[in-house]
Amino acid sequence: MNIKRIFGAVLTILGIIGLIYTGSQLINKSEGYTTLIVVGVIGLIFFFSGIGLVKNTKDEA
């Protein structure tokens, strides 16, 4: 099992959780917009870096 793929999957899941949290708080009209922007940007970074790790890691037996 490749550690990079596992780490990429974990980053992707954390990114999805951050994006869902940001979206739900925006829908609920939360007042902490600065926090939401930070969580949203970090969620995007985690999501795309996780996808990139999973996509670019070669599966070696």
N, C-alpha and C positions, 0 to 999 in steps of 0.2 A: 504494500500500500504506500502510495506516495504522499509524503508530508505536505508538499506544496499543494496538492489537490485538496487535501483535508483543510488546510489553512485557507485556501481559496473559497471552499464551501462555507466555512465559518464566517469569513468576511462577507460573503454574499448574503448569508442569513442575517448577520448583524446590520448590514445595509438595508435590507428589506424591512427589518424591524424599525430602524430609525426613520425610514421613509413613511411607513404606516403610522408611526407615532406622530410625525410631523403633519401628515394629512389629517389625522383624526383631530388633532389640536386646532388646526386651521378651520376645520368644519365647525368645531365647537366654539370658535371665535375666542380663543385664548388671548390673554393680554401680553404674554411674554414673547413678543415677536423676535427679539434678539436671540433668545434661547432657541426658538423654533428655526431660525435661519441657521444657527450653528449646528443644530442637530440634523437639519436637512442636508446641509453641505457635507457634513461628516458621513451621513448615510449614503449620499451619492458617491463619495470617494470610496467608501468601503465596498459598495455594490459593484462599481466598475472595476476596482482593483481585484476584487474576488472573481468576477467573471473573467478578467484578463488572465489571472493565475490558472484557473481551471482550463481555459481555452488554450493557452500557450504551453502548458505542461504536457510533455510527451509521456505516454503510458508505456513504461518499460517493464517487461516481465522478469 
